[in-house]
C-alpha cells in the first residue's frame, strides 16, 4: 500500500503516536522546525533542533535559487525530522533534497506536518488564520497534497499516522495582530468552518510519515 493509499483512507486519531519510538533508537537525530512547548519536535529527547526560518541564516532552501543548506555534513544524522516545514516553503523539492542529503544510508526521514482541510473554502480560512499567527506561513497542504508529496520522494515508506490536536487560535500571533486575528477567528467560526475552528479552538490535523533512505 502506498503512502497515498494509506493516508487518504485514515481517520485522524485523538492521540499522537510515539514518534520517537518510530526511529528505533536512531542517533544522532536532527529536528528541523518548531521547538516550542507542545510542538511535535518535543518527543525527541537529545535531538539537535534547528528552528526553520524563511530568511537569514543557514537552513533549508526556501526556493530554487536560495543558496542556503542545512549546516551539516552529508549523511551526518541517522534520522532527520521535519516538523511543520512544508507550509513554510515555496519549493518543497529542494528542501527535501537537502534533508535527504543529511540522512545516512539506511537512516530515516520523518516528516510531521499539520494539514489543512480538503474543502477549498475551509482551506483558505485555515491559511488566513495560520498566516496571521506565523509570518513564515506560505500555504498549508491538505492531507491529499501531503500524501502526494510524501509518495513522490523516492524513499521506502516504513509507517505513517494521522491524528488531531487543538490549540488556542490566538496564541503565537504576530505582535500587533492579536485584535485582527481575534476578529478573523470569530468570522471563521461564524461561517461554520469546523475544520478550522471548533468550540473556540484551532483544529490541528497532523500527518506523519516515516521514510527510510536506501
N, C-alpha and C positions, 0 to 999 in steps of 0.2 A: 504494500500500500504506500502511495506517495504521501509526502507532506501535504500536498494539496487535498488529496482524498481524505486524509485523517483529520485535518483541521476543519474542513468545511462542515463535516457532519458532527462535530463535537459541541455539546452544550457546555458553556463555562461552568466550572465547579465553584463552590463557595470558599474553597480552601486552596491556598497557594501550595504547590508541591515543594518538596525539599530539593531545591535546585542544587545546593551544594553536594548532596548525595549523588546527583546525576554525574558529577565529574569523577567519581570513583577514586577520590583521594589524589587527583592530579595536582602536581605542584611543580613550578610556581604558576600562579594564576594572575592574569591581568584583567581588571574590570574597567571598562570604558563606559562612562555615562554618569548616572546620578550616584551621589554618596551621602545624601541627607537621611534623616530619620524616616523610616518607613519605606525607603527606596528598595527596589528588588535587589540592589547590589549588597545589601546588608547581610544576607545569609552566607557570604563568602569570607569567613574569618581568615585573616592573614594575607588576603589578596592585595596586590598593588592596585590602587584606584587612581584613575586618571579622569578628571571631570571633562566631559566633552564640551568644547567651545566651538562656535561657528566662525570666530575670527581671533587672530592673535595666538601666538604660542604654538608649540608642537601638538600634533593630534591627527585625527583622521581628516583626510581632504574633504572639503565642503562641496567642491565641484571639480570638474575635469581639469581645470587649469590651476587648481590650488596645489602648490608645491609641498604643503605640509604632509608629514608622515608621522606615524607613531614613533616616539623616541626609544625604539627597542631594536635589537638585532633580529635578523631573520631566524625564525624557529626558537626564539628565546623562551617562550612560555609553553607549558603543556596544555594550558587552556586559556582562551581569551573569551570574555563575556561582554557582550554589547547590550547595555540596558537603556531602553528608550532613546536610541540614537537615530533610528531610521527617519523619524519625523523631524530631524534637525539637520537634514542633508538635502542638497539639490541633486547630486548624482550618487546614488547608492552604490553602484558597481565599483567605483574607485575606492570607496571606504571599505567595502567588503574585501577587495583585493589586498588592501594594506593590513586588515585584521587577519586575513588568512596567512599572510606572509609571516606574521608574528607567531604562528602556531607551529610547533614542532610536528614532524611526521608522526602520524598515529594519535596526535593530540586532538583537542576538542575546540569547537567554536560554538558557544551557547548564545543564542540571540533571544533576548527578552524584550518584548515590545507591547506597549499599550496600543490597542487598535481602536479605530473609530467605528461607528455604526455603519451597516451596509447601506441603509437608506440615505440617498444623496442629501436630502434636506437636513436630516439629523446629523450627517457627517459635516455639513457646512456649519451647523450650530456648534458641534464639538470643536472644530478647528478655530472658530471665532473665540470661544472661551479659552482654549488652550493657548492661542497666540497672545491673548491679553495676560495670561498667567505667566508666560515664559517667552521673552523676546526671541529666543533661539528657534522657536517653532516654525516649521515650514508647512508641511501637510501630513497629517497622521494617516497612515494607510488603514484601510478596512481589513477585516480578518481575511477576506479573499485575496486582497492585494498582498498582504503579508505572507500568506501561504504560497502565492505565486513567486514572490521574491525568494523565499527560502528554498523553494523547489528548484530554482534556477541557478543555484550556486555551485553545482557540480561536486558536492561533498556527500558522504554517506550519512543518511539520517539514522540517528540512534533512538531518539524518543521525542515526544512533543506533549504539550499540555495546554489547556485553556482554563482560566479561572477569572473570577470577578472580585473586585475590591471597590471600596468607596472612599472618597476624600472630601474634605472641606473645599468647596469650589472657590472660596475667596482666599485660600491660603496660597502663599508663594506668588502672589500677584506682583507685577512691577510697581515700583514706587510711583505714587501719583495716579494709579489706575484703579484703586480699590472701589471708588464710588461708581465709575463707569462699569467695572466688572460686576458689581452687585446688581446694577440695572440690567445688564446683559443676561446674567444668570436668571433673574426674575422673568425676563421676557422669554427666554428659552423654556423655562418651566411652564409658563403660561401657554406656550404652544403645544404642550403635551409631549415634548421630546424626552421620553422616559429613558431612552438610550444614552442621554447626556446628563440630565438632572433627574434624580429620583428621591423623593422625600427630602428635598433640600440638599442632597449630597451629589457630588460629581461621580458618575459611574466610570470605573476604570476596568475595562475588559482587557485582560492581559493574555498574551500568547507567548509561548516559549518553545523553541526547537533546538535540540542538541544535535550537532553535526560533527562528524569525525573526518579529519584530514587523512587521506590515504598516503 
